Amino acid sequence: MPLPIAALIFTILIVSIGIIHYRLDKRIRTVRKLEKLLADSSRELASLEILKSEFLSRIGEVLKAPLKAIESSSNRLTATGSDISGKTLRDLNDLSDEVRSLIRILGVFEELSTEEDEGSTGAEVVEMDDIVSEIAMNISEDAANKMISLSVAICGTVPVSGRKAQLFETVTSILRIALKLAEPGTVMTIQLLVENNMEFRVSWETKKQETSEDQDLLGFGFVRLVASSHGGWLSEDIANGHITLILPIAGEN
């Protein structure tokens, strides 16, 4: 091979190696930048998780005291029932029920925070049919006072894996929200069925357009949090009177 041609080929090889090295070095720098971004994001996510955990653990401390003060005041006023009109007495009893419900919800928030910190769930097999039946019975008197008929349909034994207290408060919150929004003199339908997952469906009739005041933000936030922590989710269409809680069946998640 003539020397000039060999020199040309050698030069081309050197240039090609240089280009490959440059491109490889550029990609390595890009990968390192991405690794740094990922590490920074992971640290930020960990910080946010800590903040969320601290918020959940402290929200109970901040809110329980004033809520208990409201409950005590309401109880003292209802104790003097003879001096209070029937409507005011009912309103005070409703207020007491709402406050007690909020205190229980805050307790579950604290429990969820503790579970996250300790990395444990304390899950057990819970019969959702028993829970739904019991709570439907618990709210029957309030429903009757509002002239709302309850239609309850339970498909049979429905086991899910989770904490019974959390699931009990979740079902209670959903039914209380629905009862609050349901039109007096109508029917509220409660269904528990299995279609791949457990589906707890509540529907009601309403003529009023949804407003921001109708939305129980703490209640819905609580239900979504518990549903998510149990591997499920919440679907709601408040304007049309529908809420569905979906959870995995025990042993199938």
Steps between C-alpha positions, in 0.01 A plus 500: 500500500647838400611711798264798431195271492608325824552838664154611387338183634689540830388862524137403435520232770645746751229757422227233524632382837509860618139558392385176668687593818348849498147364455555236767641756742201728431258218573685412819471861616128496416451177696683649797281810489190278492636296791553821698148622416359163608694511827384858566140403421522199732629719784224755436237224492633361828478849652141536379412161648643614833300824482182307412558261788557789742188676371283191547636439847456862613163578340330302773684689774408835345132428433391255768506754785261754339279220369468350847422846638218536244372153588499581872317830443243329281446226758448759776244685288307184410493407870274805552258372235192654663628850423579426135265465202468163330677613183791654691531183708517287183761736354710471816475121493604502133793725591608261775482207257707688241763598756529145634538375144776753432683398818487134390623595152792695646585195709517290182722765334741465792483121473583512129794729572633258764465208257704686237772589753527144627457339159221273625134466410355274770268362232243232575217338305193718546146396407367807322146359493491512882629857502250625239209327676593648837546854375182490291320406823680781687383770258146365456358727771663811351371396157148456640515844662580643157223283345754313289445130432806275494526223240783265601625216277799287606616220271636278779829467685748757370849470657764769451843544656548808717442670833144456622483837681614689189256319272217551750559876507532507121161337444349723772638813333363401158152428635495820709598707196229335289238541775586868531457559126196278440165666434245447782224255413714300255686167496872456569640181348787313663661211311793272583603268221798326346602558139868400493542745791275595787267783401313699762249715315280772646250702298241757597256745348569870508343802332755753622800590287832421663679794662836527674316506834351156424842341464633336815866556411640345816265202470585437135871553565484247783311243288743538208799461733365183661396358161847564358674349804289184447587475130165637385344822380194720527270604217247774564245695299343722764295704254316185390496332840753216471799385707686171444780362717706226332738274696684176412352177632716340774754262350456633146712817513 
